Amino acid sequence: MNIYKLFTFLFLLTSSLIYSQTSIEHKITKGESIYAIAKKYDVKEAAIYELNPNIKGKLLKLNATLLIPNNKFTAEQKTANNSKEVPQAQNHIIASGETLSKISKKYGTSINELERLNPTVPKKLPIGYSLIIREEPPTIEAITKEFGANAIVENTEEVESAEPAKIQFLIDTASKNLGTRYRSGGTTFSGFDCSGLIFNTFNQIDFTLPRSSNQQAKIGTKIQKSQAQKGDLIFFTTNGRGTINHVGMITEIIGDEIKFIHSSVHLGVIVSSIKEAYYSKRFKQINRVLGIKEKD
């Protein structure tokens, strides 16, 4: 029984030490919000809610204690776990009796892929031949050199999205202006132009965007339609010159349909769909401006 108690004590002690490493305590002061606290500690609001599930949907109590993710510990863990190397080129020296079928199974690839990588290899594999199994991914520099500086490289990696709570706040804020008239140069509820609506909305979370849609299109990371999420900015060219001159914010995605809120010249602040012929033909790009990590 004494040994059992000892093991229990050691387990609880170890757990508490690990827990204390992964989080820190914050005492709530007057006027603070989850958004402000998250910004102070450079963490996601969702991460704070995850550690403090009892505060969801409730007002913060003065002097109450919140657990905050410890960024330093998380960064050290990421460094320790981030040992995966960028895929390198891989070759296989053909031995006696080997076939493409056997080699493909050995490396978890397909015969078609091996044939694509080795178009000149004969059907009867020569012993000692260096067969390409995996090629090194092309660099941005290589693509730029071949196709020019304006080449758009498809982002095949997952782009991090911002906190759901912050995105919903932006959508709710913009939606309060539904029905507001269009006004060229407008940035207030008395009238918005398209970029003015987006400028005003993001300004509510202390995120200052450029004032024009063309300049807003240069902020953040350009992503594919298939990667689009709520809160992303969507851009169009409606001037017949091919240049970006209209912007909206994505509010909903249903299958391959993207809905966005924007200020229309004729209808004011409304929600439209990319499925509408007018916007489908004039679609230009989608940018993610929140949740993008700055490069060191």
Sequence and secondary structure as in RCSB ss.txt:
>XXXX:A:sequence
MNIYKLFTFLFLLTSSLIYSQTSIEHKITKGESIYAIAKKYDVKEAAIYELNPNIKGKLLKLNATLLIPNNKFTA
EQKTANNSKEVPQAQNHIIASGETLSKISKKYGTSINELERLNPTVPKKLPIGYSLIIREEPPTIEAITKEFGAN
AIVENTEEVESAEPAKIQFLIDTASKNLGTRYRSGGTTFSGFDCSGLIFNTFNQIDFTLPRSSNQQAKIGTKIQK
SQAQKGDLIFFTTNGRGTINHVGMITEIIGDEIKFIHSSVHLGVIVSSIKEAYYSKRFKQINRVLGIKEKD
>XXXX:A:secstr
 HHHHHHHHHHHHHHHHHHHHHEEEEE  TT  HHHHHHHHT  HHHHHHH GGGTTS   TT EEEEE HHHHH
HHHHHH        EEEE  TT  HHHHHHHHT  HHHHHHH TT  SS  TT EEEEE     HHHHHHHH TT
      S      HHHHHHHHHHHHTTTT  B TT EETTEE HHHHHHHHHHTTT    SSHHHHTTSSEEE G
GG  TT EEEE  SSSSS  EEEEEEEEETTEEEEEEEETTTEEEEEETTSHHHHHHEEEEEE SS     
